[in-house]
Amino acid sequence: MNTVTGVQQLRSLVREFMRSYRDQSRIRNWWRDPLLVTARIDERFNILPRIASEEHILPQNLLPEAKTLIVFFVPFVKELVEENITGPFPCRNWGLAYEATNELIGQICERIKSILAVQGYMCALTPATHNFDEVKLMAKWSHKHLAHLSGLGRIGMNAQLITPAGCAGRLGSLVTEADLGDAPLVTGDELCLHKRGEKCLECFDRCPIQALSEEGIDRRKCWERLKYNLQKTEQLAGLQDSTHVCGKCVVGLPCSFLDVI
């Protein structure tokens, strides 16, 4: 069993695990190499109920003795992202990749948990998706806001996290008693062109239902579209009941793919 002595080693272990996982013959490779950051659990996270859901739980609510938050981003391969550009509805592969990535994120979290458990450290985690209030449409454990506060990326005008590898991908997180310190990848400038004062807002045009604006995202309009996509479109017929996907706001954009590390 591998041991973790620092963040760089943890990043390498997760990358190697993911490469082994996606090389399995029964699994189609939807992913590029992951990004991972750690953040010491401190007062910065007290802002979560104000910037996310009022009912957002704090890291110490998951694990009272937690010292570190671990957040990672699994970016999609270019072929999948480009396939999802065409038309107003998501391609079937986008839905299949969503389902496969939920499983992958759970496997990554369990792998980290098992490695740290051997060293005597407990971990706690939540599901990759659907841990939200379906009335308020706000996550009670927002991987996106946790990633923003931890320095994995910055939230763009598309209401998605933009990381050094882009915004087309999925997030996972867990907390641990291990003290791994702060190891951010983004500490300063915005990664969203518009928020940097440059001309863009292409994500507004990409949204097929105009749910994005300068005021933010219309969560109700977005949620209704996600449900419609699953229930009414031929592309997603027969997929899991929780496969609420669209992805148009993260494809075909300047921030879909980045390489700024």
CYANA upper distance limits for C-alpha pairs under 8 A (distance plus 0.5 A):
  1 MET  CA    115 ILE  CA      7.45
  1 MET  CA    118 VAL  CA      8.42
  2 ASN  CA    115 ILE  CA      6.93
  3 THR  CA    115 ILE  CA      6.73
  3 THR  CA    116 LEU  CA      7.72
  3 THR  CA    118 VAL  CA      8.34
  3 THR  CA    119 GLN  CA      7.55
  4 VAL  CA      9 GLN  CA      6.59
  4 VAL  CA     10 LEU  CA      6.39
  4 VAL  CA    115 ILE  CA      7.89
  4 VAL  CA    116 LEU  CA      7.64
  5 THR  CA      9 GLN  CA      7.16
  5 THR  CA     10 LEU  CA      8.35
  6 GLY  CA     10 LEU  CA      6.91
  6 GLY  CA    180 LEU  CA      6.91
  7 VAL  CA     11 ARG  CA      6.63
  7 VAL  CA     37 VAL  CA      8.20
  7 VAL  CA     38 THR  CA      7.78
  7 VAL  CA    180 LEU  CA      6.99
  7 VAL  CA    183 ALA  CA      7.54
  8 GLN  CA     12 SER  CA      6.77
  9 GLN  CA     13 LEU  CA      6.62
 10 LEU  CA     14 VAL  CA      6.67
 11 ARG  CA     15 ARG  CA      6.60
 11 ARG  CA     35 LEU  CA      7.98
 11 ARG  CA     36 LEU  CA      6.61
 12 SER  CA     16 GLU  CA      6.54
 13 LEU  CA     17 PHE  CA      6.54
 14 VAL  CA     18 MET  CA      6.57
 14 VAL  CA     34 PRO  CA      8.21
 14 VAL  CA    108 ILE  CA      7.39
 14 VAL  CA    112 ILE  CA      8.08
 15 ARG  CA     19 ARG  CA      6.68
 15 ARG  CA     33 ASP  CA      6.68
 15 ARG  CA     34 PRO  CA      6.74
 16 GLU  CA     20 SER  CA      6.69
 17 PHE  CA     21 TYR  CA      6.56
 17 PHE  CA    108 ILE  CA      8.10
 18 MET  CA     22 ARG  CA      6.60
 18 MET  CA     33 ASP  CA      8.07
 18 MET  CA     34 PRO  CA      8.45
 18 MET  CA    108 ILE  CA      7.92
 19 ARG  CA     23 ASP  CA      6.58
 19 ARG  CA     33 ASP  CA      8.15
 20 SER  CA     24 GLN  CA      7.27
 21 TYR  CA     27 ILE  CA      8.35
 22 ARG  CA     27 ILE  CA      6.46
 22 ARG  CA     28 ARG  CA      7.29
 22 ARG  CA     29 ASN  CA      5.90
 22 ARG  CA     31 TRP  CA      8.42
 23 ASP  CA     27 ILE  CA      7.68
 23 ASP  CA     29 ASN  CA      7.86
 30 TRP  CA     76 PHE  CA      6.15
 30 TRP  CA     77 VAL  CA      6.09
 30 TRP  CA     80 LEU  CA      7.47
 30 TRP  CA     97 ALA  CA      6.75
 31 TRP  CA     74 VAL  CA      7.11
 31 TRP  CA     75 PRO  CA      6.21
 31 TRP  CA     76 PHE  CA      4.89
 31 TRP  CA     77 VAL  CA      5.50
 32 ARG  CA     74 VAL  CA      7.40
 32 ARG  CA     75 PRO  CA      5.94
 32 ARG  CA     76 PHE  CA      6.29
 32 ARG  CA     77 VAL  CA      6.05
 33 ASP  CA     74 VAL  CA      7.34
 33 ASP  CA     75 PRO  CA      7.49
 34 PRO  CA     72 PHE  CA      7.24
 34 PRO  CA     73 PHE  CA      6.02
 34 PRO  CA     74 VAL  CA      5.16
 34 PRO  CA     75 PRO  CA      6.91
 35 LEU  CA     72 PHE  CA      5.93
 35 LEU  CA     73 PHE  CA      5.62
 35 LEU  CA     74 VAL  CA      7.23
 35 LEU  CA    152 LEU  CA      8.27
 35 LEU  CA    165 ALA  CA      8.37
 36 LEU  CA     70 ILE  CA      7.71
 36 LEU  CA     71 VAL  CA      6.29
 36 LEU  CA     72 PHE  CA      4.67
 36 LEU  CA     73 PHE  CA      6.94
 36 LEU  CA    152 LEU  CA      7.64
 37 VAL  CA     70 ILE  CA      6.48
 37 VAL  CA     71 VAL  CA      6.06
 37 VAL  CA     72 PHE  CA      6.85
 37 VAL  CA    150 SER  CA      7.44
 37 VAL  CA    151 GLY  CA      7.60
 37 VAL  CA    152 LEU  CA      6.49
 37 VAL  CA    182 ASP  CA      8.20
 37 VAL  CA    183 ALA  CA      5.94
 37 VAL  CA    184 PRO  CA      5.79
 37 VAL  CA    185 LEU  CA      7.26
 38 THR  CA     68 THR  CA      7.01
 38 THR  CA     69 LEU  CA      6.05
 38 THR  CA     70 ILE  CA      5.07
 38 THR  CA     71 VAL  CA      6.88
 38 THR  CA    150 SER  CA      7.21
 38 THR  CA    180 LEU  CA      7.21
 38 THR  CA    181 GLY  CA      7.03
 38 THR  CA    182 ASP  CA      5.91
 38 THR  CA    183 ALA  CA      5.64
 38 THR  CA    184 PRO  CA      7.06
 39 ALA  CA     68 THR  CA      6.06
 39 ALA  CA     69 LEU  CA      5.67
 39 ALA  CA     70 ILE  CA      7.17
 39 ALA  CA    150 SER  CA      5.87
 39 ALA  CA    180 LEU  CA      8.08
 39 ALA  CA    181 GLY  CA      6.34
 39 ALA  CA    182 ASP  CA      4.83
 39 ALA  CA    183 ALA  CA      6.85
 39 ALA  CA    184 PRO  CA      7.74
 40 ARG  CA     67 LYS  CA      6.42
 40 ARG  CA     68 THR  CA      5.14
 40 ARG  CA     69 LEU  CA      6.90
 40 ARG  CA    179 ASP  CA      7.79
 40 ARG  CA    180 LEU  CA      7.67
 40 ARG  CA    181 GLY  CA      5.53
 40 ARG  CA    182 ASP  CA      5.98
 41 ILE  CA     45 PHE  CA      7.73
 41 ILE  CA     59 PRO  CA      7.63
 41 ILE  CA     60 GLN  CA      8.48
 41 ILE  CA     66 ALA  CA      7.76
 41 ILE  CA     67 LYS  CA      5.82
 41 ILE  CA     68 THR  CA      5.77
 41 ILE  CA     69 LEU  CA      6.84
 42 ASP  CA     46 ASN  CA      8.44
 43 GLU  CA     47 ILE  CA      8.46
 44 ARG  CA    149 LEU  CA      7.77
 45 PHE  CA     58 LEU  CA      7.33
 45 PHE  CA     59 PRO  CA      8.32
 45 PHE  CA    146 LEU  CA      8.29
 45 PHE  CA    149 LEU  CA      7.74
 46 ASN  CA     58 LEU  CA      7.59
 47 ILE  CA     51 ILE  CA      6.83
 48 LEU  CA     52 ALA  CA      5.94
 48 LEU  CA     53 SER  CA      7.69
 48 LEU  CA     54 GLU  CA      8.29
 48 LEU  CA     56 HIS  CA      6.81
 48 LEU  CA     57 ILE  CA      8.40
 48 LEU  CA     58 LEU  CA      7.94
 48 LEU  CA    145 HIS  CA      7.93
 49 PRO  CA     53 SER  CA      5.72
 49 PRO  CA     54 GLU  CA      4.74
 49 PRO  CA     55 GLU  CA      6.61
 49 PRO  CA     56 HIS  CA      5.70
 49 PRO  CA     57 ILE  CA      8.15
 50 ARG  CA     54 GLU  CA      6.67
 51 ILE  CA    145 HIS  CA      8.38
 52 ALA  CA     56 HIS  CA      7.22
 52 ALA  CA    138 MET  CA      7.59
 52 ALA  CA    139 ALA  CA      7.94
 52 ALA  CA    142 SER  CA      7.78
 52 ALA  CA    145 HIS  CA      7.50
 53 SER  CA    138 MET  CA      5.90
 53 SER  CA    139 ALA  CA      6.75
 53 SER  CA    140 LYS  CA      6.67
 55 GLU  CA    140 LYS  CA      6.39
 56 HIS  CA    139 ALA  CA      7.46
 56 HIS  CA    140 LYS  CA      4.71
 56 HIS  CA    141 TRP  CA      6.28
 56 HIS  CA    142 SER  CA      8.10
 57 ILE  CA     61 ASN  CA      6.61
 57 ILE  CA     62 LEU  CA      8.16
 57 ILE  CA    140 LYS  CA      6.54
 57 ILE  CA    141 TRP  CA      6.74
 58 LEU  CA     62 LEU  CA      7.62
 59 PRO  CA     63 LEU  CA      7.12
 59 PRO  CA     64 PRO  CA      8.43
 59 PRO  CA     66 ALA  CA      7.56
 59 PRO  CA     69 LEU  CA      7.81
 59 PRO  CA    175 VAL  CA      7.13
 60 GLN  CA     64 PRO  CA      5.02
 60 GLN  CA     65 GLU  CA      7.21
 60 GLN  CA     66 ALA  CA      6.33
 62 LEU  CA    124 ALA  CA      6.64
 62 LEU  CA    125 LEU  CA      7.93
 62 LEU  CA    175 VAL  CA      8.06
 63 LEU  CA    123 CYS  CA      7.81
 63 LEU  CA    124 ALA  CA      6.66
 63 LEU  CA    175 VAL  CA      7.61
 63 LEU  CA    176 THR  CA      7.98
 63 LEU  CA    177 GLU  CA      8.45
 65 GLU  CA    176 THR  CA      8.50
 65 GLU  CA    177 GLU  CA      6.31
 66 ALA  CA    123 CYS  CA      8.21
 66 ALA  CA    175 VAL  CA      6.58
 66 ALA  CA    176 THR  CA      5.53
 66 ALA  CA    177 GLU  CA      4.78
 66 ALA  CA    178 ALA  CA      7.88
 67 LYS  CA    175 VAL  CA      7.98
 67 LYS  CA    176 THR  CA      6.66
 67 LYS  CA    177 GLU  CA      5.53
 67 LYS  CA    178 ALA  CA      6.63
 67 LYS  CA    179 ASP  CA      5.92
 67 LYS  CA    180 LEU  CA      8.39
 68 THR  CA    175 VAL  CA      6.22
 68 THR  CA    176 THR  CA      5.96
 68 THR  CA    177 GLU  CA      7.03
 68 THR  CA    178 ALA  CA      6.90
 68 THR  CA    179 ASP  CA      6.25
 68 THR  CA    180 LEU  CA      6.67
 68 THR  CA    181 GLY  CA      7.25
 69 LEU  CA    150 SER  CA      8.44
 69 LEU  CA    173 SER  CA      7.74
 69 LEU  CA    174 LEU  CA      6.53
 69 LEU  CA    175 VAL  CA      5.00
 69 LEU  CA    176 THR  CA      7.07
 70 ILE  CA    173 SER  CA      6.00
 70 ILE  CA    174 LEU  CA      5.91
 70 ILE  CA    175 VAL  CA      6.48
 70 ILE  CA    176 THR  CA      8.24
 71 VAL  CA    143 HIS  CA      7.97
 71 VAL  CA    146 LEU  CA      7.98
 71 VAL  CA    147 ALA  CA      6.50
 71 VAL  CA    150 SER  CA      8.14
 71 VAL  CA    152 LEU  CA      7.91
 71 VAL  CA    171 LEU  CA      7.74
 71 VAL  CA    172 GLY  CA      6.34
 71 VAL  CA    173 SER  CA      4.77
 71 VAL  CA    174 LEU  CA      7.18
 72 PHE  CA    147 ALA  CA      8.28
 72 PHE  CA    152 LEU  CA      8.05
 72 PHE  CA    171 LEU  CA      6.24
 72 PHE  CA    172 GLY  CA      5.93
 72 PHE  CA    173 SER  CA      6.75
 73 PHE  CA    152 LEU  CA      8.45
 73 PHE  CA    163 THR  CA      8.47
 73 PHE  CA    169 GLY  CA      7.26
 73 PHE  CA    170 ARG  CA      6.18
 73 PHE  CA    171 LEU  CA      5.09
 73 PHE  CA    172 GLY  CA      7.06
 74 VAL  CA    169 GLY  CA      5.88
 74 VAL  CA    170 ARG  CA      5.74
 74 VAL  CA    171 LEU  CA      6.81
 75 PRO  CA    165 ALA  CA      7.46
 75 PRO  CA    166 GLY  CA      8.00
 75 PRO  CA    167 CYS  CA      7.99
 75 PRO  CA    168 ALA  CA      6.34
 75 PRO  CA    169 GLY  CA      4.52
 75 PRO  CA    170 ARG  CA      7.00
 76 PHE  CA     80 LEU  CA      7.24
 76 PHE  CA     81 VAL  CA      7.27
 76 PHE  CA    168 ALA  CA      6.45
 76 PHE  CA    169 GLY  CA      5.54
 77 VAL  CA     81 VAL  CA      7.11
 78 LYS  CA     82 GLU  CA      6.58
 79 GLU  CA     83 GLU  CA      6.63
 80 LEU  CA     84 ASN  CA      6.96
 80 LEU  CA     93 ASN  CA      7.64
 80 LEU  CA     94 TRP  CA      7.43
 81 VAL  CA     85 ILE  CA      7.35
 81 VAL  CA    168 ALA  CA      7.49
 81 VAL  CA    251 VAL  CA      6.23
 81 VAL  CA    252 GLY  CA      8.20
 82 GLU  CA     86 THR  CA      8.43
 82 GLU  CA    251 VAL  CA      7.34
 82 GLU  CA    252 GLY  CA      7.44
 83 GLU  CA     91 CYS  CA      7.45
 84 ASN  CA     90 PRO  CA      6.30
 84 ASN  CA     91 CYS  CA      5.93
 84 ASN  CA     94 TRP  CA      7.20
 84 ASN  CA    247 GLY  CA      7.89
 84 ASN  CA    248 LYS  CA      7.58
 84 ASN  CA    251 VAL  CA      7.37
 85 ILE  CA    248 LYS  CA      7.11
 85 ILE  CA    251 VAL  CA      6.33
 85 ILE  CA    252 GLY  CA      6.44
 88 PRO  CA    208 PRO  CA      6.12
 88 PRO  CA    248 LYS  CA      8.35
 89 PHE  CA    229 ASN  CA      7.35
 89 PHE  CA    233 THR  CA      8.23
 89 PHE  CA    235 GLN  CA      8.37
 89 PHE  CA    246 CYS  CA      7.05
 89 PHE  CA    248 LYS  CA      8.49
 90 PRO  CA     94 TRP  CA      6.77
 90 PRO  CA     95 GLY  CA      7.90
 90 PRO  CA    229 ASN  CA      8.13
 90 PRO  CA    235 GLN  CA      7.63
 90 PRO  CA    236 LEU  CA      8.43
 90 PRO  CA    245 VAL  CA      7.55
 90 PRO  CA    246 CYS  CA      5.56
 90 PRO  CA    247 GLY  CA      7.26
 90 PRO  CA    248 LYS  CA      7.78
 91 CYS  CA     95 GLY  CA      7.57
 91 CYS  CA    235 GLN  CA      6.41
 91 CYS  CA    236 LEU  CA      8.11
 92 ARG  CA     96 LEU  CA      6.84
 92 ARG  CA    235 GLN  CA      5.37
 92 ARG  CA    236 LEU  CA      6.00
 93 ASN  CA     97 ALA  CA      6.36
 94 TRP  CA     98 TYR  CA      6.64
 94 TRP  CA    245 VAL  CA      8.06
 94 TRP  CA    246 CYS  CA      8.39
 94 TRP  CA    247 GLY  CA      8.26
 95 GLY  CA     99 GLU  CA      6.91
 95 GLY  CA    236 LEU  CA      7.06
 95 GLY  CA    239 LEU  CA      7.89
 95 GLY  CA    243 THR  CA      6.88
 95 GLY  CA    244 HIS  CA      8.44
 95 GLY  CA    245 VAL  CA      6.83
 96 LEU  CA    100 ALA  CA      6.71
 96 LEU  CA    239 LEU  CA      8.12
 97 ALA  CA    101 THR  CA      6.35
 98 TYR  CA    102 ASN  CA      6.75
 98 TYR  CA    243 THR  CA      7.53
 98 TYR  CA    245 VAL  CA      8.08
 99 GLU  CA    103 GLU  CA      7.16
 99 GLU  CA    240 GLN  CA      8.17
 99 GLU  CA    243 THR  CA      7.23
100 ALA  CA    104 LEU  CA      6.73
101 THR  CA    105 ILE  CA      6.44
101 THR  CA    170 ARG  CA      7.85
102 ASN  CA    106 GLY  CA      6.86
102 ASN  CA    128 ALA  CA      6.50
102 ASN  CA    129 THR  CA      7.99
103 GLU  CA    107 GLN  CA      6.77
104 LEU  CA    108 ILE  CA      6.65
105 ILE  CA    109 CYS  CA      6.71
105 ILE  CA    128 ALA  CA      7.11
105 ILE  CA    171 LEU  CA      8.17
105 ILE  CA    172 GLY  CA      6.42
106 GLY  CA    110 GLU  CA      6.67
106 GLY  CA    127 PRO  CA      7.77
106 GLY  CA    128 ALA  CA      7.55
107 GLN  CA    111 ARG  CA      6.53
108 ILE  CA    112 ILE  CA      6.76
109 CYS  CA    113 LYS  CA      6.56
109 CYS  CA    125 LEU  CA      7.85
109 CYS  CA    172 GLY  CA      8.11
109 CYS  CA    173 SER  CA      7.76
109 CYS  CA    174 LEU  CA      7.35
110 GLU  CA    114 SER  CA      6.54
111 ARG  CA    115 ILE  CA      6.76
112 ILE  CA    116 LEU  CA      6.72
113 LYS  CA    117 ALA  CA      6.44
113 LYS  CA    122 MET  CA      7.77
113 LYS  CA    123 CYS  CA      6.17
113 LYS  CA    124 ALA  CA      8.40
114 SER  CA    118 VAL  CA      6.96
115 ILE  CA    119 GLN  CA      7.54
116 LEU  CA    120 GLY  CA      7.01
116 LEU  CA    121 TYR  CA      5.80
116 LEU  CA    122 MET  CA      7.48
116 LEU  CA    123 CYS  CA      8.15
116 LEU  CA    178 ALA  CA      8.02
117 ALA  CA    121 TYR  CA      5.42
117 ALA  CA    122 MET  CA      6.23
117 ALA  CA    123 CYS  CA      8.08
121 TYR  CA    176 THR  CA      7.18
121 TYR  CA    177 GLU  CA      5.81
121 TYR  CA    178 ALA  CA      6.19
122 MET  CA    176 THR  CA      6.25
122 MET  CA    177 GLU  CA      6.13
122 MET  CA    178 ALA  CA      8.24
123 CYS  CA    174 LEU  CA      7.37
123 CYS  CA    175 VAL  CA      6.01
123 CYS  CA    176 THR  CA      4.69
123 CYS  CA    177 GLU  CA      6.99
124 ALA  CA    174 LEU  CA      6.28
124 ALA  CA    175 VAL  CA      5.92
124 ALA  CA    176 THR  CA      7.00
125 LEU  CA    173 SER  CA      7.22
125 LEU  CA    174 LEU  CA      4.96
125 LEU  CA    175 VAL  CA      6.95
126 THR  CA    131 ASN  CA      8.11
126 THR  CA    141 TRP  CA      8.08
126 THR  CA    173 SER  CA      8.09
126 THR  CA    174 LEU  CA      7.56
127 PRO  CA    131 ASN  CA      7.09
128 ALA  CA    171 LEU  CA      7.64
128 ALA  CA    172 GLY  CA      6.21
128 ALA  CA    173 SER  CA      8.38
130 HIS  CA    139 ALA  CA      8.27
130 HIS  CA    242 SER  CA      8.23
131 ASN  CA    139 ALA  CA      6.36
131 ASN  CA    140 LYS  CA      6.70
131 ASN  CA    141 TRP  CA      7.14
132 PHE  CA    137 LEU  CA      6.75
132 PHE  CA    138 MET  CA      5.90
132 PHE  CA    139 ALA  CA      4.36
132 PHE  CA    140 LYS  CA      5.89
132 PHE  CA    141 TRP  CA      7.96
133 ASP  CA    137 LEU  CA      5.65
133 ASP  CA    138 MET  CA      6.01
133 ASP  CA    139 ALA  CA      6.74
133 ASP  CA    140 LYS  CA      7.57
134 GLU  CA    138 MET  CA      7.92
137 LEU  CA    219 ARG  CA      7.07
137 LEU  CA    220 ARG  CA      7.79
137 LEU  CA    223 TRP  CA      8.35
142 SER  CA    146 LEU  CA      6.67
143 HIS  CA    147 ALA  CA      6.40
143 HIS  CA    171 LEU  CA      6.61
143 HIS  CA    172 GLY  CA      6.71
143 HIS  CA    173 SER  CA      6.82
144 LYS  CA    148 HIS  CA      6.72
144 LYS  CA    155 ILE  CA      8.23
144 LYS  CA    160 GLN  CA      7.76
144 LYS  CA    161 LEU  CA      6.49
144 LYS  CA    171 LEU  CA      7.60
145 HIS  CA    149 LEU  CA      6.72
146 LEU  CA    150 SER  CA      6.56
147 ALA  CA    151 GLY  CA      6.66
147 ALA  CA    152 LEU  CA      5.61
147 ALA  CA    153 GLY  CA      6.96
147 ALA  CA    161 LEU  CA      8.26
148 HIS  CA    152 LEU  CA      6.45
148 HIS  CA    153 GLY  CA      5.85
148 HIS  CA    154 ARG  CA      5.78
148 HIS  CA    155 ILE  CA      7.17
148 HIS  CA    161 LEU  CA      7.67
150 SER  CA    182 ASP  CA      8.41
150 SER  CA    184 PRO  CA      6.69
151 GLY  CA    183 ALA  CA      8.42
151 GLY  CA    184 PRO  CA      4.98
151 GLY  CA    185 LEU  CA      6.12
151 GLY  CA    186 VAL  CA      5.26
151 GLY  CA    187 THR  CA      6.40
152 LEU  CA    163 THR  CA      6.54
152 LEU  CA    164 PRO  CA      8.37
152 LEU  CA    184 PRO  CA      6.47
152 LEU  CA    185 LEU  CA      5.96
152 LEU  CA    186 VAL  CA      6.34
153 GLY  CA    161 LEU  CA      6.48
153 GLY  CA    162 ILE  CA      5.79
153 GLY  CA    163 THR  CA      4.68
153 GLY  CA    164 PRO  CA      7.27
153 GLY  CA    185 LEU  CA      7.77
153 GLY  CA    186 VAL  CA      6.18
153 GLY  CA    191 LEU  CA      8.07
154 ARG  CA    161 LEU  CA      5.97
154 ARG  CA    162 ILE  CA      5.84
154 ARG  CA    163 THR  CA      7.14
154 ARG  CA    186 VAL  CA      8.26
154 ARG  CA    190 GLU  CA      6.64
154 ARG  CA    191 LEU  CA      6.79
154 ARG  CA    192 CYS  CA      8.09
155 ILE  CA    159 ALA  CA      6.45
155 ILE  CA    160 GLN  CA      5.90
155 ILE  CA    161 LEU  CA      4.84
155 ILE  CA    162 ILE  CA      6.36
155 ILE  CA    192 CYS  CA      8.10
156 GLY  CA    160 GLN  CA      6.22
156 GLY  CA    161 LEU  CA      6.72
156 GLY  CA    162 ILE  CA      6.72
156 GLY  CA    191 LEU  CA      7.77
156 GLY  CA    192 CYS  CA      5.53
156 GLY  CA    195 LYS  CA      7.80
157 MET  CA    192 CYS  CA      7.43
157 MET  CA    194 HIS  CA      7.82
157 MET  CA    195 LYS  CA      7.97
157 MET  CA    201 LEU  CA      7.61
157 MET  CA    203 CYS  CA      7.91
157 MET  CA    212 LEU  CA      8.28
157 MET  CA    213 SER  CA      8.41
157 MET  CA    214 GLU  CA      7.95
157 MET  CA    216 GLY  CA      7.71
158 ASN  CA    203 CYS  CA      6.19
158 ASN  CA    204 PHE  CA      7.68
158 ASN  CA    212 LEU  CA      7.19
158 ASN  CA    217 ILE  CA      8.15
158 ASN  CA    249 CYS  CA      6.51
158 ASN  CA    250 VAL  CA      7.97
159 ALA  CA    216 GLY  CA      7.41
159 ALA  CA    217 ILE  CA      7.00
160 GLN  CA    167 CYS  CA      7.24
160 GLN  CA    250 VAL  CA      8.16
161 LEU  CA    167 CYS  CA      6.36
162 ILE  CA    166 GLY  CA      5.80
162 ILE  CA    167 CYS  CA      4.94
162 ILE  CA    191 LEU  CA      6.84
162 ILE  CA    192 CYS  CA      7.57
162 ILE  CA    255 CYS  CA      7.35
163 THR  CA    167 CYS  CA      6.46
163 THR  CA    186 VAL  CA      8.38
163 THR  CA    191 LEU  CA      7.96
163 THR  CA    258 LEU  CA      8.12
164 PRO  CA    185 LEU  CA      8.05
164 PRO  CA    186 VAL  CA      8.09
164 PRO  CA    191 LEU  CA      8.40
164 PRO  CA    258 LEU  CA      6.13
164 PRO  CA    259 ASP  CA      6.16
164 PRO  CA    260 VAL  CA      5.55
164 PRO  CA    261 ILE  CA      6.24
165 ALA  CA    257 PHE  CA      6.23
165 ALA  CA    258 LEU  CA      5.07
165 ALA  CA    259 ASP  CA      5.84
165 ALA  CA    260 VAL  CA      7.62
165 ALA  CA    261 ILE  CA      8.42
166 GLY  CA    255 CYS  CA      5.76
166 GLY  CA    256 SER  CA      5.32
166 GLY  CA    257 PHE  CA      4.65
166 GLY  CA    258 LEU  CA      5.07
166 GLY  CA    259 ASP  CA      7.99
167 CYS  CA    250 VAL  CA      6.40
167 CYS  CA    255 CYS  CA      6.72
167 CYS  CA    256 SER  CA      5.59
167 CYS  CA    257 PHE  CA      7.29
168 ALA  CA    247 GLY  CA      8.49
168 ALA  CA    250 VAL  CA      5.75
168 ALA  CA    251 VAL  CA      7.12
168 ALA  CA    256 SER  CA      5.88
168 ALA  CA    257 PHE  CA      7.64
185 LEU  CA    261 ILE  CA      7.71
189 ASP  CA    196 ARG  CA      8.00
190 GLU  CA    195 LYS  CA      6.79
190 GLU  CA    196 ARG  CA      6.38
191 LEU  CA    195 LYS  CA      8.14
191 LEU  CA    196 ARG  CA      7.74
191 LEU  CA    255 CYS  CA      8.21
192 CYS  CA    196 ARG  CA      6.80
192 CYS  CA    255 CYS  CA      7.48
193 LEU  CA    197 GLY  CA      7.01
193 LEU  CA    198 GLU  CA      5.66
193 LEU  CA    199 LYS  CA      7.21
193 LEU  CA    200 CYS  CA      6.65
194 HIS  CA    198 GLU  CA      5.47
194 HIS  CA    199 LYS  CA      6.24
194 HIS  CA    200 CYS  CA      6.00
194 HIS  CA    201 LEU  CA      6.81
201 LEU  CA    205 ASP  CA      7.87
202 GLU  CA    206 ARG  CA      6.82
202 GLU  CA    253 LEU  CA      7.00
203 CYS  CA    207 CYS  CA      6.85
203 CYS  CA    212 LEU  CA      8.25
203 CYS  CA    249 CYS  CA      5.78
203 CYS  CA    250 VAL  CA      7.83
203 CYS  CA    253 LEU  CA      7.23
204 PHE  CA    210 GLN  CA      7.05
204 PHE  CA    211 ALA  CA      8.29
204 PHE  CA    212 LEU  CA      5.98
204 PHE  CA    213 SER  CA      7.22
204 PHE  CA    249 CYS  CA      8.11
205 ASP  CA    210 GLN  CA      7.83
206 ARG  CA    248 LYS  CA      6.40
206 ARG  CA    249 CYS  CA      6.27
206 ARG  CA    252 GLY  CA      8.30
207 CYS  CA    211 ALA  CA      7.09
207 CYS  CA    212 LEU  CA      7.54
207 CYS  CA    248 LYS  CA      6.32
207 CYS  CA    249 CYS  CA      6.13
208 PRO  CA    248 LYS  CA      7.99
209 ILE  CA    221 LYS  CA      8.15
209 ILE  CA    222 CYS  CA      8.27
209 ILE  CA    225 ARG  CA      8.34
211 ALA  CA    217 ILE  CA      6.12
211 ALA  CA    218 ASP  CA      5.53
211 ALA  CA    219 ARG  CA      8.04
211 ALA  CA    221 LYS  CA      6.67
211 ALA  CA    222 CYS  CA      6.65
212 LEU  CA    216 GLY  CA      6.40
212 LEU  CA    217 ILE  CA      5.16
212 LEU  CA    218 ASP  CA      6.97
213 SER  CA    217 ILE  CA      6.86
217 ILE  CA    222 CYS  CA      8.33
218 ASP  CA    222 CYS  CA      6.75
219 ARG  CA    223 TRP  CA      6.47
220 ARG  CA    224 GLU  CA      6.67
221 LYS  CA    225 ARG  CA      6.84
222 CYS  CA    226 LEU  CA      6.81
223 TRP  CA    227 LYS  CA      6.83
224 GLU  CA    228 TYR  CA      6.65
225 ARG  CA    229 ASN  CA      6.59
225 ARG  CA    246 CYS  CA      8.49
226 LEU  CA    230 LEU  CA      7.05
226 LEU  CA    244 HIS  CA      5.39
226 LEU  CA    245 VAL  CA      5.97
226 LEU  CA    246 CYS  CA      6.77
227 LYS  CA    231 GLN  CA      6.64
227 LYS  CA    244 HIS  CA      6.46
228 TYR  CA    232 LYS  CA      5.91
228 TYR  CA    233 THR  CA      7.76
229 ASN  CA    233 THR  CA      5.78
229 ASN  CA    236 LEU  CA      7.40
229 ASN  CA    244 HIS  CA      7.72
229 ASN  CA    245 VAL  CA      7.66
229 ASN  CA    246 CYS  CA      7.85
230 LEU  CA    236 LEU  CA      5.99
230 LEU  CA    237 ALA  CA      7.24
230 LEU  CA    239 LEU  CA      8.11
230 LEU  CA    241 ASP  CA      8.22
230 LEU  CA    243 THR  CA      7.27
230 LEU  CA    244 HIS  CA      6.61
230 LEU  CA    245 VAL  CA      8.01
231 GLN  CA    236 LEU  CA      8.28
231 GLN  CA    237 ALA  CA      7.73
232 LYS  CA    237 ALA  CA      8.20
233 THR  CA    237 ALA  CA      6.98
239 LEU  CA    243 THR  CA      7.08
247 GLY  CA    251 VAL  CA      7.25
248 LYS  CA    252 GLY  CA      8.44
249 CYS  CA    253 LEU  CA      8.50
250 VAL  CA    255 CYS  CA      8.13
250 VAL  CA    256 SER  CA      6.10
251 VAL  CA    256 SER  CA      6.03
252 GLY  CA    256 SER  CA      7.00
253 LEU  CA    257 PHE  CA      8.44
254 PRO  CA    258 LEU  CA      8.43
